[in-house]
Amino acid sequence: MSQMTDYAANSQDAMIALFLQDGDGDKLTDILVDALDEAFRILSEELRSPQLN
């Protein structure tokens, strides 16, 4: 899972760098919405998984 998280972070960093280069606010909004959707998906999966304690 760590590798997947690292890849997602690197991918988002690259997209933000492209935004800064182009100065297009719509692209940044799309990136932020995608990141938020991913965070909610991860939280949802965590809530559904059984506790191992």
C-alpha positions as CSV (number, residue, x, y, z in Angstrom):
1,M,0.0,0.0,0.0
2,S,2.9,2.3,0.7
3,Q,4.0,2.1,-2.9
4,M,0.5,2.9,-4.2
5,T,0.4,6.0,-1.9
6,D,3.8,7.1,-3.0
7,Y,2.8,6.7,-6.7
8,A,-0.4,8.7,-6.1
9,A,1.5,11.5,-4.3
10,N,4.1,11.7,-7.1
11,S,1.4,11.7,-9.7
12,Q,-0.4,14.5,-7.9
13,D,2.8,16.5,-7.5
14,A,3.4,16.2,-11.3
15,M,-0.2,17.5,-12.0
16,I,0.3,20.4,-9.6
17,A,3.5,21.3,-11.3
18,L,1.7,21.3,-14.7
19,F,-0.9,23.6,-13.2
20,L,1.7,26.0,-11.9
21,Q,3.2,26.0,-15.4
22,D,-0.1,26.6,-17.2
23,G,-1.9,28.7,-14.6
24,D,-5.2,27.0,-15.2
25,G,-7.4,27.0,-12.1
26,D,-9.8,24.4,-13.5
27,K,-7.1,21.8,-13.7
28,L,-6.1,22.4,-10.1
29,T,-9.8,22.1,-9.0
30,D,-10.0,18.7,-10.9
31,I,-6.8,17.5,-9.1
32,L,-8.1,18.5,-5.7
33,V,-11.5,16.9,-6.3
34,D,-9.8,13.7,-7.5
35,A,-7.6,13.7,-4.4
36,L,-10.6,14.2,-2.1
37,D,-12.5,11.4,-3.8
38,E,-9.5,9.1,-3.3
39,A,-9.3,10.1,0.4
40,F,-13.0,9.3,0.9
41,R,-12.6,6.0,-0.9
42,I,-9.7,5.0,1.4
43,L,-11.6,6.1,4.5
44,S,-14.7,4.1,3.3
45,E,-12.6,1.0,2.8
46,E,-11.0,1.4,6.3
47,L,-14.5,1.7,7.9
48,R,-15.7,-1.5,6.2
49,S,-12.6,-3.6,7.1
50,P,-12.8,-5.6,10.4
51,Q,-10.6,-4.6,13.3
52,L,-7.7,-6.9,13.8
53,N,-7.1,-6.1,17.4
